């Protein structure tokens, strides 16, 4: 079957399991100055499965709570709206991955989810050192940076299986293999999806340019942050790819963020340790 064009795939992006209506509502409320903590509590509590997952994630070391959170109202007060958005997005996106495609020769969506979650953690840690993005916005950008791969795996399983075969057979990246074989790459498609979900422009751009942040027409620091977080996790071997760690001082994103190599090493080690400590609870 002939490969679909990017425009054609964009038109079928609705086939991707949608974010729950409640997750979309939570994102709207984060930007609404009139929304109250009790409003947020009511919205999340209306979905019992989501509420249970939110409490589980909120009590993980990932979000640094010092005492056990037992109710949604307590979670909203302790964590705040922005962090609650990250918790809800983590729960909701995990559902999207869980409902994905499972075919012989297809992308391992469990590995992709593992990688995405680790990049989200790393992105937030990088954000602690820079003002490129607010920490929780950085977390969401990292969480969603490879969502385009999931769409391709679902909507074009045969064509994407060929991409995977090319990547694993030779010395070629996902982006290069996708561009060569499909005429576009997962970053393009990911940007289309998150724009449809009405996420901030900085998140859209950080996904679109996470492999070439210097080419971004806007939000360059945000794009560099996501790019760096991704490279940290790839060189750590978490997920689908593994690259040998190079000289961080020469990495484009590090230069764009004016960071030192020692700082990058420190953030990478901290991020990997945090992910390792919480992997079992967050992957289940």
N, C-alpha and C positions, 0 to 999 in steps of 0.2 A: 504494500500500500504506500502511496506517495506520502512523504512527510507533510504534515500540516505547516502552514506558515505561522509566524508569530501572531499575526492578526487573527487567524483562525483559532489558534489555541487560546488567545485572550477571550474570544467569544465563547469558548467552552469552559472557561474558568469556573463557571457556576457549577460544574460537575464536581469540583473540589468540595468536600464536606465543609459547609459554612461554619463560621464561628457561631456559637450559640447566641441567640438573641440577647440573653442576659449579659454575655461578655461585651457585646456591642453597646449595650446600655451602660455598663460599668465604665467603658471608655468615654462615653458621652458625659457621664456624671463627673469624671475626673476634671474635665474642662469646664464644668458648670459651677460658677461661684455660688449659685443658689442651692446647690445640692448639699444635703446635710448627712451626717454620719448615720442617722436613723434611716434616711432614704436609701443609702448604700446597703445598710444591713438588711432592709426589707427586700431589695432586689436580689441579693445573693441568696438569702434564705429561701426564696421562692423556688429554688432548684435544690432539692435535698442532696442529690449526688454531687453537684458542684460545691455546695456548702461543706460537705464532708471532705472533699478533696482540698478545698481552700484551707480548712483547719489543719489538715495533715501537712501541707506545704508550709503554712505559716509557722508551724512549730519546728520546722527543720532549721538546721544551723545556717542554711542558705540565707535566711532573712533575719538572723541574729537576735531573736527574741530571748529575753533573759528568764522569763517565767512562762509556764504553760498557758497557751491560749485555748480556752474551752468553748467560747461562743463567737459567733460572727461579729456581734457588736463589739466585743473585746478586741477582736482582730482589727476591725476598722479603726478603733481609737488608738490602739498601740502602734499599728503599722502606718496608718495614714493612707490617703487616697492613692497616691502615686505607687506605693508599694503594693497596695491591694490590687491595683491594675496589673502589676507584674505577676502576682500570685494567680489571679483569675486567668490571665493570658497563658501562664504555664499549664494550668489545668485544662484550659480549652484547647490549646494547641496539641497537647498530649492526646486528646480525644481525636483530633484530626489525623494524627499519625496512626493511632490505633485502628482507625477505620480505613486505612490505606490498602494498597494492592499487595497481594502476596502471590507472586508467580516465580516459578523456577527461572533463574537467571536474572531476576529483577533486582532492583536496589534493595538493600537491607534497610527497611525503614526504622527498625529498632536502632541500628547503628547511626542512622541519620539523626534520629531524635536524641541519641546520646551525645552526638557531636554538637547539635544545636543547643542543647541545654548547657554543655560545657562552655560553648562560645558565649552564651548569655552571661554566665558567671564571670568569664574573663572580661567581657565588655564592661560590665558594671565595675569590676576592679580597676580597669583602665580609666574609667570615668572618675573614680575617686582621686586620680592623680592629675586629671586634666579638666578643663571646662568645656570640652568638646560637645558633651551632651549631659543632660541630667542623668543621674545614675540609673533610675528606673526606665527611662527612655532608652538608654544604652542597652539595658537588659533585654527589652523587647526587640530592639534591632538585632541583637545577637541571636535571640531565640528564633527569629523569622528569616535570618539571612539566606538560608538555603531552602525556603519553602517552595521555590521554583522547581527544585529537584523532585519534590514530592508530586507536584502537578504533572511533570513530565512522566514520572514513573506510573502515574495513574492514567493519564490521558493518551500517552504514546508508549505503552509498555514494550512493544517490539522494537521500535526505533531506539528507545532509550537503553534497551538491553544491548544493542549494538554499540552504543556510546560507552557503556560500562565495560564491555569486552575490550574496546579500544584502550580505555584508560588502564585497565588492569594488565593488558598485554604489553604495553610499551611505556615509554617515558613521555607521557602527555597528560596534561591536566584536564579536569572536567570541562573547564571553560573552553580550552582549545579544541577538545574533541567535540563538544557541543556546537561550537561555532562552525567547525569544519563539516560536521555531518548533518546538522539541523539548520544551520544558517542563523542561529541565535543561541543564547545561553540561559542558564537557570536564573541569573541575576536579572535579566530583562523580564522574564516571566514572573519572578518573585515580586518585582516592583509593581507590576500590573495587579497582582493579587492583593498586595497590602494597600495599594491605592483604592481598590474596590472596597476594602474593609475600612476605608476612611482613617487610616493612621496618619500621623503628622508627616509633613513633607520631608522633614529631616530623617525620619525612619525610612521613607520611600527611597530617598537618595542614598542613604547608607547601605541599603540592600542592592540598589542598582549599580553602585560603584564600589562594592566591597572588594573587587579584584583589581580595580584601577582608580583609587581614590583621587589621584592627582588630576584626573580628567573630569572630575565632577564640576559642573558649572556653579554649584552652590553647596553649602553644608560640607565643605571639604574636611574640616576636623572630625565631623560625625562619621563621614565615610572612612577616614583614616582609622578612627577608633575601631570600627567594626572589622576593617581589614586586618588590623593588628591582632585583635582578639581571635579572629579566625586562624591566622597564621600560628599564633601561640598554640592553639589546640591541635592543628594539623601536625605541627612539629612534635607535639606530645603523643601523637599516634592515637588520639581519641576519635573514633568514628570511622569514616570510610577511607581516608587517605593517611599517608604517613610521609612526611618529608624530613630530610636531615636539616637540623637547625643551622642556619647560616649566621653571618655577622649582622646582628640586629642594627648596628649603627648604619648599615647600608640599605636597610629595608625602607622602602618608600614611605610607608605609614609612620614609621618611627621618626623619620626626618620631618614629615609634615606636622607631627605632634611635638617636635622639639624635645624628644625624650632621650634619656641615656640608656645605653645597652644594659647596664647593671639594674636599672629600674625595671626594664622589660623582663629580665630574668627573674627578678623578685616577684613581680606581678604574676608571671606565668606559674611559678612554683606555688604561690598562694592559691591561685585559681584551680590548679590541678588537685591540690590537697583538699580544697573545699568540695570540689566535685567528687573526689574519691570517697570522702566521708559521707556524702549524702546520696551517692549514686543508687544504692539499692532501694531506698525509700522513694526517690524521685522517679525512678524508672519503672516502678511497679504500678 
